[in-house]
Amino acid sequence: MATLQNKNASSLLSYFSLFCSVGTLVCCALPSVLVLAGLGATVAFTLSALPWLVALSHHKVWTFAISGLLICASFVNMYWLAPRFRTQSCSPEYPGACAEVSRLSKAVLWFSAVLYAAGFFTAFLLGPVLTRLDRP
C-alpha cells in the first residue's frame, strides 16, 4: 500500500512539474518568441482573451523559481528517492506495468525540463543576448 502511495505521489509530482513548466512557457516565453517572430497581434489577442497572463508575467521570477524547484524536486524524486523506496514490482498480473509507467514519468519529467529551459532562456536570457548582438 505504501509503495502505491509513493508511486502516486511520484506521478503527481511529475505531472505538476509539467504543468508548471508549461505555465512558465505560456506566461513568459511564448509571448516573447511570438513578438520576436513578428506576431505581435497574436500576442495582443491572446492577452485580451486571457488577461490573467499579464498578472502572471509580472511575477515571472516567482513563477520560474517555483517551477524550477518543483522540477528539481521531481528529478530528485525520480532518480534518487523512488528507486530507494521501490521494494517490489507494481502488480504480479502485469509485470511490465512498472517499467512502462516509469518510462512515461521520465519522459514527462524530461519534457517539462526542456520546456522550462526554453522558457527560462526566452524570458531571461534572450533579451540581453539580442541587445549585445545588436551593438556595433
GROMACS elastic network, one bead per residue, 0.5 to 0.9 nm:
[ bonds ]
;  ai    aj funct       b0    kb
    1     4     6  0.52102   500
    1     5     6  0.64054   500
    1     6     6  0.87239   500
    2     5     6  0.50999   500
    2     6     6  0.61440   500
    2     7     6  0.86577   500
    3     6     6  0.50478   500
    3     7     6  0.62255   500
    3     8     6  0.86263   500
    3    85     6  0.72151   500
    3    86     6  0.67201   500
    3    87     6  0.76570   500
    3    88     6  0.81842   500
    3    90     6  0.82728   500
    4     7     6  0.51174   500
    4     8     6  0.61674   500
    4     9     6  0.85894   500
    4    90     6  0.77127   500
    5     8     6  0.50317   500
    5     9     6  0.61029   500
    5    10     6  0.84924   500
    6     9     6  0.50715   500
    6    10     6  0.60565   500
    6    11     6  0.85888   500
    6    82     6  0.75747   500
    6    85     6  0.79063   500
    6    86     6  0.87380   500
    7    11     6  0.60611   500
    7    12     6  0.84034   500
    7    82     6  0.77114   500
    7    86     6  0.88473   500
    8    11     6  0.51274   500
    8    12     6  0.59971   500
    8    13     6  0.85320   500
    9    13     6  0.60761   500
    9    14     6  0.86213   500
   10    13     6  0.51699   500
   10    14     6  0.62979   500
   10    15     6  0.87553   500
   10    74     6  0.74664   500
   10    77     6  0.67074   500
   10    78     6  0.70334   500
   10    82     6  0.74483   500
   10   105     6  0.83823   500
   11    14     6  0.51199   500
   11    15     6  0.62360   500
   11    16     6  0.84921   500
   11   101     6  0.87006   500
   11   102     6  0.88306   500
   11   105     6  0.64311   500
   12    15     6  0.52393   500
   12    16     6  0.59754   500
   12    17     6  0.85369   500
   13    16     6  0.50434   500
   13    17     6  0.61121   500
   13    18     6  0.86057   500
   13    70     6  0.75725   500
   13    71     6  0.83612   500
   13    73     6  0.80353   500
   13    74     6  0.59503   500
   13    77     6  0.84191   500
   14    17     6  0.52173   500
   14    18     6  0.63194   500
   14    19     6  0.87369   500
   14    70     6  0.85399   500
   14    71     6  0.76178   500
   14    74     6  0.57213   500
   14    75     6  0.84867   500
   14    77     6  0.89745   500
   14    78     6  0.83761   500
   14   105     6  0.64631   500
   14   106     6  0.81235   500
   14   108     6  0.67133   500
   14   109     6  0.56239   500
   14   112     6  0.84427   500
   15    19     6  0.61757   500
   15    20     6  0.86557   500
   15   105     6  0.80587   500
   15   108     6  0.70655   500
   15   109     6  0.76286   500
   15   112     6  0.86473   500
   16    20     6  0.62097   500
   16    21     6  0.86110   500
   16    70     6  0.77864   500
   16    71     6  0.86420   500
   17    20     6  0.50562   500
   17    21     6  0.60931   500
   17    22     6  0.85298   500
   17    67     6  0.65288   500
   17    68     6  0.82858   500
   17    69     6  0.88570   500
   17    70     6  0.55273   500
   17    71     6  0.52096   500
   17    72     6  0.88558   500
   17    73     6  0.87761   500
   17    74     6  0.70713   500
   17   108     6  0.88471   500
   17   109     6  0.72710   500
   17   112     6  0.65823   500
   17   113     6  0.83833   500
   18    21     6  0.51603   500
   18    22     6  0.61220   500
   18    23     6  0.84637   500
   18    67     6  0.88207   500
   18    71     6  0.79064   500
   18   108     6  0.67462   500
   18   109     6  0.66784   500
   18   110     6  0.89514   500
   18   111     6  0.74666   500
   18   113     6  0.78477   500
   18   115     6  0.83560   500
   18   116     6  0.87067   500
   19    22     6  0.52308   500
   19    23     6  0.61288   500
   19    24     6  0.87784   500
   19    67     6  0.88469   500
   19   112     6  0.79045   500
   20    24     6  0.62411   500
   20    25     6  0.85891   500
   20    63     6  0.81012   500
   20    64     6  0.84816   500
   20    66     6  0.81864   500
   20    67     6  0.53196   500
   20    68     6  0.86094   500
   20    70     6  0.80173   500
   20    71     6  0.85060   500
   20   112     6  0.82086   500
   20   116     6  0.84556   500
   21    24     6  0.51014   500
   21    25     6  0.61950   500
   21    26     6  0.86444   500
   21    64     6  0.80875   500
   21    67     6  0.60494   500
   21    68     6  0.79975   500
   21    71     6  0.80882   500
   21   112     6  0.55840   500
   21   113     6  0.72228   500
   21   114     6  0.86752   500
   21   115     6  0.59931   500
   21   117     6  0.87414   500
   21   119     6  0.79031   500
   22    26     6  0.61088   500
   22    27     6  0.84900   500
   22   112     6  0.72010   500
   22   115     6  0.66657   500
   22   116     6  0.73871   500
   22   119     6  0.86215   500
   23    26     6  0.51672   500
   23    27     6  0.59470   500
   23    28     6  0.83437   500
   23    63     6  0.83442   500
   23    67     6  0.86754   500
   24    27     6  0.52169   500
   24    28     6  0.57990   500
   24    29     6  0.69608   500
   24    30     6  0.88031   500
   24    56     6  0.87956   500
   24    57     6  0.85650   500
   24    60     6  0.75941   500
   24    63     6  0.65433   500
   24    64     6  0.63388   500
   24    67     6  0.75345   500
   24   115     6  0.84699   500
   24   116     6  0.69405   500
   24   119     6  0.63326   500
   24   120     6  0.80659   500
   24   123     6  0.89706   500
   25    28     6  0.56940   500
   25    30     6  0.57372   500
   25    31     6  0.86820   500
   25   115     6  0.66940   500
   25   116     6  0.67735   500
   25   118     6  0.75504   500
   25   120     6  0.80502   500
   25   122     6  0.87767   500
   25   123     6  0.86248   500
   26    29     6  0.62199   500
   26    30     6  0.52920   500
   26    31     6  0.72500   500
   26    53     6  0.80400   500
   26   119     6  0.82988   500
   27    30     6  0.68924   500
   27    31     6  0.72058   500
   27    53     6  0.54794   500
   27    54     6  0.75939   500
   27    56     6  0.63861   500
   27    57     6  0.56192   500
   27    60     6  0.79001   500
   28    31     6  0.61938   500
   28    32     6  0.68472   500
   28    53     6  0.83960   500
   28    56     6  0.82600   500
   28    57     6  0.57523   500
   28    60     6  0.68483   500
   28   119     6  0.68601   500
   28   120     6  0.84151   500
   28   122     6  0.77690   500
   28   123     6  0.56674   500
   29    32     6  0.53294   500
   29    33     6  0.63464   500
   29    34     6  0.87451   500
   29   118     6  0.74929   500
   29   120     6  0.72034   500
   29   121     6  0.79676   500
   29   122     6  0.51122   500
   29   123     6  0.51219   500
   29   124     6  0.88465   500
   30    33     6  0.51475   500
   30    34     6  0.61233   500
   30    35     6  0.86075   500
   30    43     6  0.87475   500
   30   119     6  0.74827   500
   30   122     6  0.80073   500
   30   123     6  0.87282   500
   31    34     6  0.51059   500
   31    35     6  0.61258   500
   31    36     6  0.84571   500
   31    39     6  0.88941   500
   31    40     6  0.81784   500
   31    42     6  0.86575   500
   31    43     6  0.58144   500
   31    46     6  0.89176   500
   32    35     6  0.52256   500
   32    36     6  0.60449   500
   32    37     6  0.85915   500
   32    43     6  0.87000   500
   32   122     6  0.67927   500
   32   123     6  0.71445   500
   32   126     6  0.89079   500
   33    37     6  0.61419   500
   33    38     6  0.87157   500
   33    39     6  0.86137   500
   33   122     6  0.71775   500
   34    37     6  0.50263   500
   34    38     6  0.63649   500
   34    39     6  0.50684   500
   34    40     6  0.64678   500
   34    42     6  0.74969   500
   34    43     6  0.68104   500
   35    38     6  0.50461   500
   35    39     6  0.51224   500
   35    41     6  0.83726   500
   35    42     6  0.83878   500
   35    43     6  0.70796   500
   36    39     6  0.73659   500
   36    40     6  0.81235   500
   37    40     6  0.81471   500
   38    41     6  0.83520   500
   39    42     6  0.54103   500
   39    43     6  0.67621   500
   39    44     6  0.89910   500
   40    43     6  0.50762   500
   40    44     6  0.62358   500
   40    45     6  0.86741   500
   41    45     6  0.61399   500
   41    46     6  0.85411   500
   42    45     6  0.51471   500
   42    46     6  0.61223   500
   42    47     6  0.85756   500
   43    46     6  0.50669   500
   43    47     6  0.60705   500
   43    48     6  0.85317   500
   44    47     6  0.52022   500
   44    48     6  0.61605   500
   44    49     6  0.86361   500
   45    48     6  0.51343   500
   45    49     6  0.61808   500
   45    50     6  0.85286   500
   46    49     6  0.50847   500
   46    50     6  0.58969   500
   46    51     6  0.80460   500
   46    53     6  0.87967   500
   47    51     6  0.51672   500
   47    52     6  0.79244   500
   47    53     6  0.65694   500
   47    54     6  0.69311   500
   48    51     6  0.55725   500
   50    53     6  0.59997   500
   50    54     6  0.81704   500
   51    54     6  0.57158   500
   51    55     6  0.74173   500
   52    55     6  0.52524   500
   52    56     6  0.62930   500
   52    57     6  0.86628   500
   53    57     6  0.60103   500
   53    58     6  0.86344   500
   54    57     6  0.51058   500
   54    58     6  0.63719   500
   55    58     6  0.52268   500
   55    59     6  0.69218   500
   56    59     6  0.53785   500
   56    60     6  0.63956   500
   56    63     6  0.74869   500
   57    61     6  0.85549   500
   57    63     6  0.81661   500
   58    61     6  0.82751   500
   59    62     6  0.55381   500
   59    63     6  0.61758   500
   59    64     6  0.86996   500
   60    64     6  0.58852   500
   60    65     6  0.82533   500
   60   123     6  0.83324   500
   61    64     6  0.52958   500
   61    65     6  0.59881   500
   61    66     6  0.85784   500
   62    66     6  0.60032   500
   62    67     6  0.83352   500
   63    66     6  0.54503   500
   63    67     6  0.60862   500
   63    68     6  0.84754   500
   64    67     6  0.50396   500
   64    68     6  0.58421   500
   64    69     6  0.84590   500
   64   116     6  0.81022   500
   64   119     6  0.87255   500
   64   120     6  0.73502   500
   65    68     6  0.51247   500
   65    69     6  0.61708   500
   65    70     6  0.86351   500
   66    69     6  0.51385   500
   66    70     6  0.61989   500
   66    71     6  0.86433   500
   67    70     6  0.51055   500
   67    71     6  0.61625   500
   67    72     6  0.85750   500
   67   116     6  0.78741   500
   68    71     6  0.51225   500
   68    72     6  0.61006   500
   68    73     6  0.84950   500
   68   113     6  0.84688   500
   68   116     6  0.75109   500
   69    72     6  0.50677   500
   69    73     6  0.60342   500
   69    74     6  0.85112   500
   70    74     6  0.61012   500
   70    75     6  0.86811   500
   71    75     6  0.63039   500
   71    76     6  0.86978   500
   71   109     6  0.74410   500
   71   112     6  0.75707   500
   71   113     6  0.67061   500
   71   116     6  0.86090   500
   72    75     6  0.50837   500
   72    76     6  0.62518   500
   72    77     6  0.85204   500
   72   113     6  0.88537   500
   73    76     6  0.50587   500
   73    77     6  0.60082   500
   73    78     6  0.84678   500
   74    78     6  0.59007   500
   74    79     6  0.84621   500
   74   109     6  0.71813   500
   75    78     6  0.50709   500
   75    79     6  0.59310   500
   75    80     6  0.77432   500
   75   106     6  0.87894   500
   75   109     6  0.74091   500
   75   110     6  0.88169   500
   76    79     6  0.55736   500
   76    80     6  0.52394   500
   76    81     6  0.63909   500
   76    82     6  0.84705   500
   77    80     6  0.56268   500
   77    82     6  0.55960   500
   77    83     6  0.85183   500
   78    81     6  0.64242   500
   78    82     6  0.54798   500
   78    83     6  0.74086   500
   78   102     6  0.85994   500
   78   105     6  0.82223   500
   78   106     6  0.74071   500
   78   109     6  0.86330   500
   79    82     6  0.65538   500
   79    83     6  0.66320   500
   80    83     6  0.60803   500
   80    84     6  0.67920   500
   81    84     6  0.53825   500
   81    85     6  0.65117   500
   81    86     6  0.88626   500
   82    85     6  0.52765   500
   82    86     6  0.61568   500
   83    86     6  0.52306   500
   83    87     6  0.84194   500
   84    87     6  0.78283   500
   86    89     6  0.77023   500
   88    91     6  0.85211   500
   89    92     6  0.71260   500
   89    95     6  0.70171   500
   89    96     6  0.87170   500
   89    97     6  0.84418   500
   89    98     6  0.65283   500
   90    93     6  0.89095   500
   90    94     6  0.76916   500
   90    95     6  0.72410   500
   90    96     6  0.85311   500
   90    97     6  0.66976   500
   90    98     6  0.55004   500
   91    94     6  0.54341   500
   91    95     6  0.61413   500
   91    96     6  0.86508   500
   91    97     6  0.73426   500
   91    98     6  0.79550   500
   92    95     6  0.56433   500
   94    97     6  0.54962   500
   94    98     6  0.83338   500
   95    98     6  0.71090   500
   95    99     6  0.83000   500
   96    99     6  0.54354   500
   96   100     6  0.62264   500
   96   101     6  0.87107   500
   97   100     6  0.51711   500
   97   101     6  0.61235   500
   97   102     6  0.84532   500
   98   101     6  0.51982   500
   98   102     6  0.59343   500
   98   103     6  0.84710   500
   99   102     6  0.50438   500
   99   103     6  0.60634   500
   99   104     6  0.85789   500
  100   103     6  0.51407   500
  100   104     6  0.62163   500
  100   105     6  0.86187   500
  101   104     6  0.50478   500
  101   105     6  0.60650   500
  101   106     6  0.85474   500
  102   105     6  0.50743   500
  102   106     6  0.61170   500
  102   107     6  0.85388   500
  103   106     6  0.51580   500
  103   107     6  0.61392   500
  103   108     6  0.86534   500
  104   107     6  0.50584   500
  104   108     6  0.61855   500
  104   109     6  0.85737   500
  105   108     6  0.51144   500
  105   109     6  0.61046   500
  105   110     6  0.86325   500
  106   109     6  0.50067   500
  106   110     6  0.60982   500
  106   111     6  0.84118   500
  107   110     6  0.52603   500
  107   111     6  0.59948   500
  107   112     6  0.85300   500
  108   111     6  0.50776   500
  108   112     6  0.61204   500
  108   113     6  0.86170   500
  109   112     6  0.51635   500
  109   113     6  0.62261   500
  109   114     6  0.87343   500
  110   114     6  0.61928   500
  110   115     6  0.85949   500
  111   114     6  0.51749   500
  111   115     6  0.62266   500
  111   116     6  0.85605   500
  112   115     6  0.50360   500
  112   116     6  0.60273   500
  112   117     6  0.85608   500
  113   117     6  0.61113   500
  113   118     6  0.86106   500
  114   117     6  0.50647   500
  114   118     6  0.61846   500
  114   119     6  0.85377   500
  115   118     6  0.51470   500
  115   119     6  0.60853   500
  115   120     6  0.84897   500
  116   119     6  0.50407   500
  116   120     6  0.59477   500
  116   121     6  0.84875   500
  117   120     6  0.50472   500
  117   121     6  0.60672   500
  117   122     6  0.85430   500
  118   121     6  0.52212   500
  118   122     6  0.61976   500
  118   123     6  0.85419   500
  119   122     6  0.51621   500
  119   123     6  0.58956   500
  119   124     6  0.83343   500
  120   123     6  0.51989   500
  120   124     6  0.58003   500
  120   125     6  0.72573   500
  120   126     6  0.89467   500
  121   124     6  0.56075   500
  121   126     6  0.59219   500
  122   125     6  0.59028   500
  122   127     6  0.74878   500
  123   126     6  0.67225   500
  123   127     6  0.76646   500
  124   127     6  0.68169   500
  124   128     6  0.77794   500
  125   128     6  0.56754   500
  125   129     6  0.61883   500
  125   130     6  0.86806   500
  126   129     6  0.51280   500
  126   130     6  0.60477   500
  126   131     6  0.84884   500
  127   130     6  0.52583   500
  127   131     6  0.60918   500
  127   132     6  0.85550   500
  128   132     6  0.60118   500
  128   133     6  0.85346   500
  129   132     6  0.51145   500
  129   133     6  0.61806   500
  129   134     6  0.85946   500
  130   133     6  0.50346   500
  130   134     6  0.60388   500
  130   135     6  0.88508   500
  131   134     6  0.50880   500
  131   135     6  0.66240   500
  132   135     6  0.55963   500
  132   136     6  0.88155   500
  133   136     6  0.78137   500
